[in-house]
Amino acid sequence: MTDENLKQFEKLKNGVLGKVLSKEALERLGRVKIANPVLSTQLELYLVQLYQSGQLKGKIDDKKLKQILNVLVPKKRKTKIKRK
């Protein structure tokens, strides 16, 4: 992709995210971006795809965004330490 294509995509992505996410959800996305940029990118692309395919009905609030994050993040195994 060229720089111009990247700029256009960023503009499209930010516009879509502004339309579909509530204020609280946007704040959470910002915190996720700081903590885990790769996960943030995956989440943003997923939300843009949902929007473009018409699967989003209304705004996504913070609770719904948490549910989406739980789907995207693989479950961690619990580790037990046995001491003798």
C-alpha positions in Angstrom: 0.0 0.0 0.0 1.1 3.5 -0.7 1.2 6.3 1.8 -1.9 7.8 0.2 -3.8 4.5 0.5 -2.9 4.2 4.1 -4.1 7.7 4.8 -7.4 7.1 3.1 -7.8 3.8 5.0 -7.0 5.5 8.4 -9.6 8.2 7.5 -12.2 5.6 6.6 -11.4 3.6 9.7 -11.6 6.5 12.1 -14.9 7.7 10.5 -16.5 4.3 10.9 -15.2 3.8 14.5 -16.6 7.3 15.4 -20.0 6.3 14.0 -20.3 2.8 15.6 -18.6 3.2 19.0 -20.0 5.0 22.0 -17.7 7.5 23.9 -16.9 4.9 26.5 -16.1 2.2 23.9 -13.8 4.7 22.1 -12.0 5.3 25.3 -11.6 1.6 25.9 -10.3 1.1 22.4 -7.7 3.8 23.1 -6.6 2.0 26.2 -6.4 -1.3 24.3 -4.3 0.4 21.7 -1.8 1.5 24.3 -1.6 -1.9 26.0 -1.8 -4.1 23.0 -1.4 -2.4 19.5 -1.8 -5.7 17.6 -5.1 -6.6 19.3 -6.3 -3.0 18.8 -5.6 -3.3 15.0 -7.5 -6.6 14.9 -10.4 -5.1 16.7 -10.6 -2.1 14.5 -10.5 -4.2 11.3 -13.2 -6.5 12.7 -15.4 -3.5 13.5 -14.9 -2.0 10.1 -15.8 -5.3 8.4 -19.0 -5.6 10.5 -20.0 -2.1 9.6 -19.3 -2.6 5.9 -21.2 -5.8 5.8 -24.2 -4.2 7.5 -24.1 -6.4 10.5 -24.0 -3.6 13.0 -27.3 -2.3 14.3 -26.8 0.8 16.3 -23.8 1.9 18.4 -21.5 -0.4 20.2 -21.3 0.4 23.9 -18.5 -0.5 26.3 -20.2 -3.7 27.5 -20.6 -4.9 23.9 -17.0 -4.0 23.1 -15.9 -6.1 26.1 -17.8 -9.1 24.7 -16.1 -8.7 21.3 -12.7 -8.4 23.0 -13.4 -11.7 24.9 -14.1 -13.4 21.6 -10.9 -12.0 20.0 -8.6 -12.8 22.9 -7.8 -16.5 23.4 -8.5 -17.8 26.8 -5.4 -18.2 29.0 -4.8 -21.5 30.7 -4.7 -21.4 34.5 -1.4 -22.5 35.9 -1.2 -24.4 39.1 2.0 -24.5 41.0 2.4 -27.5 43.4 4.9 -27.2 46.2 6.3 -30.1 48.1 
